[in-house]
Amino acid sequence: MPLYESTFIARPDISSQQVDGLAEQFREILKDSGGEVAKTEYWGLRSLAYRIKKNRKGHYYFMNIDAPPEAIAQMERTMRINEDVIRYLTVRVDEHDPNPAPLTQSRGRGRGDGRGGRGGRWESRGEGRRRDGEGAPAGRREGEGQHGEKREERREAAPAGEGAPPAGEGAAQASESGGGAAEEKSDG
C-alpha cells in the first residue's frame, strides 16, 4: 500500500483532548477502509503564518499513514466537512521517517549537538555590518561615511563655487561667509 503523511490544523478554541478525538475519528475511517496509522504526533497550539477563517492559532496534528488512496479520499472528505478542521494536507511519500519531527524538539540555545546558534544581531548580516569586540562596526574606519568612502574625498569632489569653504570645513562656515548657491550641505 502507498505511504502518506497527513497534517491537519484544528481550531484553537477546542481542547487538545478534542483534537485527539478528531485524530481518533480519522484513524477509524482509515482502519475501516483497510489502512493503518503508523505514527501520530500532536505538535501543539501554534501560531499560524496568516489568519485562516479569523483564527491566528491552531492545533497541529501529524500522522504517518499506510492506506489505499480510497481511504485517504474518505479521510480528506471527512476533514473537509468537519468544522473543527481549518486546514489539512496529505502528501504521498516513499518511506516514513521513524524519528520525531524537528518541530517537536526544543529550541534551546544549548542544544549540545555541536551546531552553533543563530548568532548575534550583526553576525548574520553582510560583511560591513559585523560588530567587533568594542561594539563598532567592523570594516568601517573613523571618518568614513555610510558606504565606506571617506568624507574628505566626497567634499573635494563637490563643485567649488564662489564663496564655498575649502574642503574639510562645515556648512556653518559657508553660511557665515555669505556663499551663494554653491553652499555645501552637512553630512551630519
N, C-alpha and C positions, 0 to 999 in steps of 0.2 A: 504494500500500500504506500501511497505517497506520504511524505512528511511535510508538516506545516508548522509555522509559528504564528500565533494569533495574539494580538494585544487589543484590549478594549479599555475605554475610559468611561467610567461611570460618574454620574452627577456627584458633586461634592456634598450635597445635603443628606445623603444616605450614609449609614454607618458602614464600617468595614465588615461587620457580620453580614449585612445585606449584600455587600459586594461578593463575599464568599458564597452566599446563597445564589447569586446570579451565575457565578462560575460553576457551581454545582449543577444548576439548571442546564447550562451549556454542555457540561460534561455528560449529563444524562442523555441529551439529544445525540451527541456523538456516539455514546455507547449503544443506544438503541439502533443506530444506523450502521453499526459494525465497526466503529472506530474506537480509539482509546486515547486518553490524555496521558502522555508520558511524564510531564513535569508541569507544575504551576508555580508562579511567583507573584506575590502581591507586592507591588512597588510602592504603595502608599499614596497618600494625598499629596499631589504635586501641582505646582503652578503650570498653567498652560502657556504656550508661546503667544497665543492670541485668544480673544474671547470666542467661545463656542456656545451658542444658544444662551447668551447672557451669563455664562459661567467663566470664572477666572481660574478655577482649580478643578481637579478631577482625581478620582481614584483610578490608578493604573493597575491592570492585571494582565499577566503574560501566561501563555500556555504553549507547550510543545505538544503537537497533535500528530497521531498516526491514524489517518482515516481516509476513506474513499472521497472523491470530490462531491458526491451527492450529500454526504454527511456535512461537509463544510458549507455547502449551499444552504442546507437546512439550518445550521447554526447561525450563519450570517443573516438569514431571513428573520430568525427569532431576535437577533441583536438589533436589526433594523426596526422591528416592531416595538421592542421594549423601550419605554420612555426613560428608564434609568441609564441607558447606554447612550452617550453623546457622540462617541466616535469608536470605530473599530478598524482593524487592519489585519488581514490574514495573508501570509506570504508562503509560497511553496519553497522548501529548502532541500538541499541534497542530503544533509545529515543534521541531527540535533547536537547542540553544544551541551555537554554534560555539566559544565561549570556554571555557577550562578552568574547572572547578568552583571556587568560592570556598574550598572545603575544602582544596584542594591549595596555595593561596597561603600565603606565610609570614605569621606572626603578629607580626612585629616592630613595635616602637613607632614606629620611624622609617619609616613607610610612604611618605612623600613625596607622597601624593595629596591633601594639604590637609585631610584629616579628622583630627580630634583623637582621642586615645586615650580610654580609659575614665575617665581622671582618677584622682584620689587616692581614698583610702578614704572621705572625707567629702563629696566633691563630688557623688556620685550620689544622695545621700540627701536628706531633706527640708530645708526652709529653716532650721530651728533647729539642724540638725546640721552645717552647714558650718563649716569652720575658717578663721579669718583668718590673717594672716601670723604672728601671735605664738603660734599653737597653741591659743588659747582658742576655744571655740565661739562663732560669730557669732550674734547675736540674743539672747544672754543677757548680762545685766549683773551686776556684782558684787552679791551679796546676793540673787540670785533663786534660786528653787527649781527643781525638776525641770521643771515645766511653765511656767515664766516668771513666776509670781506672786511677789510679794515676801514674804519670810519674816515681816516685821513685821506685815503685814496678816493673815496666817494666825494669828499668835499673838493678835492683838487680837480676832479672830473667835471664838477659843476661849472657852467659857463660864467666866466668872470665879467661882471658889468661895471658900470661906473659906480663908485662908492661901495662896492662889495668888499667885505673884510677879507684879509688874507686867509688862506687855508688854515684850519685848526681853531679859528675863533668862532664863537657862537653867534646866534642871530640877534642876541641882545645888543651887541656892539654895532651890528649892522643897522638896527633901528635907531641907535643913538647918533650914528654918523649921518643919518638922513639919506641913506641909499634909496634908490628908486625901485623900479620893478624887478631888479635882479637881486633882491634880498634873499638870503639863504634861510631856509627853514631849519629848525632844530630837529634832531632825530629823536629826542627825548621822550 
